[in-house]
Amino acid sequence: MAYCCGMAHSHAMAYTDQITFWKKALKTCSGDPSRSTQEIGAFLKIGGNNKDAEPYFVEALKLNPVLAPAMENLSNIYLMTGRDAEGLALTQTLNERCPQYASGWQQMGV
């Protein structure tokens, strides 16, 4: 019984924050790794850490070139850091690859 409670506690503690959760998912789950990679970047970005978030979005797009949230987040980082040409180009790519993704069109002012 004590072992079982100890295991439950260790699992619960492994997920005390979103970044830890997604990093563990990336290492242990059999799903699409681009999603976990994108989510790590998203939580870093939400926390104001764009510099560390950017490589996660780049990697997510290498793994899945049509992952709309990763394109949107990376485009936002480009725009927020004065790389307007890169940001707008990526937003255009987002709209071409994922025309049903409304946020891309909003970013273009449509």
Backbone hydrogen bonds, N-H to C=O, Kabsch-Sander energy under -0.5 kcal/mol:
donor,donor_aa,acceptor,acceptor_aa,energy
5,C,1,M,-2.4
6,G,2,A,-2.6
7,M,3,Y,-2.5
8,A,4,C,-2.4
9,H,5,C,-2.5
10,S,6,G,-2.4
11,H,7,M,-2.4
12,A,8,A,-2.4
13,M,9,H,-2.4
14,A,10,S,-1.3
15,Y,11,H,-0.6
15,Y,12,A,-1.1
16,T,13,M,-1.1
21,F,17,D,-2.1
22,W,18,Q,-2.6
23,K,19,I,-2.4
24,K,20,T,-2.3
25,A,21,F,-2.4
26,L,22,W,-2.3
27,K,23,K,-1.5
28,T,24,K,-2.2
29,C,25,A,-2.5
35,R,32,D,-1.0
36,S,32,D,-1.0
37,T,33,P,-2.3
38,Q,34,S,-2.4
39,E,35,R,-2.4
40,I,36,S,-2.2
41,G,37,T,-1.9
42,A,38,Q,-2.5
43,F,39,E,-2.4
44,L,40,I,-2.1
45,K,41,G,-2.7
46,I,42,A,-2.7
47,G,43,F,-1.6
48,G,45,K,-2.0
49,N,44,L,-2.8
50,N,48,G,-0.8
53,A,49,N,-1.8
54,E,50,N,-2.5
56,Y,52,D,-0.5
56,Y,53,A,-1.0
57,F,53,A,-1.5
58,V,54,E,-2.3
59,E,55,P,-2.5
60,A,56,Y,-2.5
61,L,57,F,-2.1
62,K,58,V,-1.5
63,L,59,E,-2.1
64,N,60,A,-2.1
67,L,64,N,-1.8
68,A,66,V,-1.4
70,A,67,L,-0.6
71,M,67,L,-1.8
72,E,68,A,-2.8
73,N,69,P,-2.7
74,L,70,A,-2.5
75,S,71,M,-2.6
76,N,72,E,-2.4
77,I,73,N,-2.1
78,Y,74,L,-2.5
79,L,75,S,-2.5
80,M,76,N,-2.7
81,T,77,I,-1.5
82,G,79,L,-1.2
83,R,78,Y,-2.9
84,D,82,G,-0.9
87,G,83,R,-2.5
88,L,84,D,-3.0
89,A,85,A,-2.2
90,L,86,E,-2.4
91,T,87,G,-2.0
92,Q,88,L,-2.3
93,T,89,A,-2.2
94,L,90,L,-2.6
95,N,91,T,-2.3
96,E,92,Q,-2.0
97,R,93,T,-2.9
98,C,94,L,-2.8
101,Y,98,C,-2.3
102,A,100,Q,-1.0
104,G,101,Y,-1.1
105,W,101,Y,-0.8
106,Q,102,A,-2.3
107,Q,103,S,-2.2
108,M,104,G,-0.9
109,G,106,Q,-1.6
110,V,105,W,-2.5
